[in-house]
Amino acid sequence: MQQQTIHNLKIEMCFVPAGSFQRDEKKENISVITKPYSLSKYPITRQQFLDVMGKDPSNRRYSTDMNDPVQMVNWYQAFAFCNKLSIKEGLTPAYTMKGVNNWEDLPFDSMSQIYNGDGHSDWAFLIMLANLFNIDCDVEKKIKWDEIAFDWDTVFCNWNASGYRLPTEMEWMWAAMGANKDARAGAIDADGINRTGYTKGYAGSTEEDDARENLNDYALYAEIMSEEIDYDKNLETLLDTFRYSKEKIYPVEERLPNELGLHDMSGNVWEWCWDWYD
């Protein structure tokens, strides 16, 4: 494990080796990770995000601890965080983008209304409609839709840069299954290919197939485990317990890590990757 320190911010990284794995039920579908890489030991926390970006967008309704994973972060903000963190550590940023020459001073608010894919903000959607139908819009400037998101969609990743970046979906999957350290019997074949990691019920599992008997030891999730419910409580208290558990984000490292030392690869919050599963 490698630890890097900037100011009072500690980013702990876990080593992920190169290797090959079967990504679904088809034996011929083999993904190859050609180079080793490092991945954060746990999701970026609210405090870490605040220290780098100057803002914490997390919804306090679901999160009360600054050691909780940051949430309400879109894809653009995620790679902007990577670049800003890289600059703080004196590394070469991995991302370049049309229209942005100064990542260090790029204000968080300039990217806060931009969302990935179909999840555009209501604000941006209204501006798009106003321009489409030539309707006056009560904003300081009438902005064309392509000016809102297009520049951000020109982002380019330099895979050889020394700075931080988002993992690809295959890199994330390889790390989540435990890579070539998968603890399940027979997971790695004679050729060194992880053949069964894709069937795991959760990251860190040593159970057969997708069994989840020990899920609670490794993941924080919305469904309440039956042993956590006190059935002697009245109905109102039970409902409060369910509501609290279902809408709660927990501090990182509350559960066991997987074979590579990575925490929260299953459960707690969603995580961004550079691309998507294909």
Secondary structure, 3 states (H helix, E strand, C coil): CEEEEECCEEEEEEEECCEEEECCCCCCCEEEECCCEEEECCCCEHHHHHHHHCCCCCCCCCCCCCCCECCCCCHHHHHHHHHHHHHHCCCCCCEEECCECCCCCCCHHHCCCCCCCCCCCHHHHHHHHHHHCCCCCCCCCCCCHHHHHCCHHHCEECCCCCCCCCCCHHHHHHHHCCHHHCCCCCCECCCCEECCHHHCCCCCCCCCCCCCCCHHHHCECCCCCHHHCCCCCCHHHHHHHHHHHHCCCCCCCCCCCCCCCCCCCCECCCCCCCCCCC
